[in-house]
Amino acid sequence: MSAPDGSTDSAVGTVGAERSIGQLFASATTEMSALVHDEIALAKVQLKQDVKKGAVSGGAFTAALTVATFSLPMLSFALAYGINAWTGGHNGNGGWNLAWCFLLSFAASLLLAGLLGLIGMTFAKKAKKGKGPQKVAASVKETAGVLQNAKPHPRPVTAGDRVPEAIEAVARSSS
């Protein structure tokens, strides 16, 4: 039998020779090690995604707080005087009372801060729902369960795979 990669068995030196139990164990160990490394890499990637979602959430909350704190004085004055001018205060007709204009400006600022807060909550929920490490742990358990129940399925020996009796005897005596 040839190895899965198509190479020949180097211990006996002939094509079609059976692989020893040691070689099979070494191959299985190498493949399990590669599988574990791949699962760890997957866990790292999924954890980075969850951390990124949490960072976006924190950034949105920070932006909401900043907008609510620093924009109120500047934007409130501009919006209040804009409302006053829009309602007729610019042409000498008086327009709305400036107190009502400032109140509307304040309400608009709170509405913007609330919208940014909702965006932050949405990203926080997504980050909380992210189950990257749990998915990887479940995948590792599933792989281990499959490998525990795995049974070898020998390939039927064909005439082309048969080794001359003398070589087979030497292979048996050396292992």
Secondary structure, 3 states (H helix, E strand, C coil): CCCCCCCCCCCCCCCCCCCCHHHHHHHHHHHHHHHHHHHHHHHHHHHHHHHHHHHHHHHHHHHHHHHHHHHHHHHHHHHHHHHHHHCCHHHCCCCCCHHHHHHHHHHHHHHHHHHHHHHHHHHHHHHHHCCHHHHHHHHHHHHHHHHHCCCCCCCCCCCCCCCCHHHHHHHHHHC
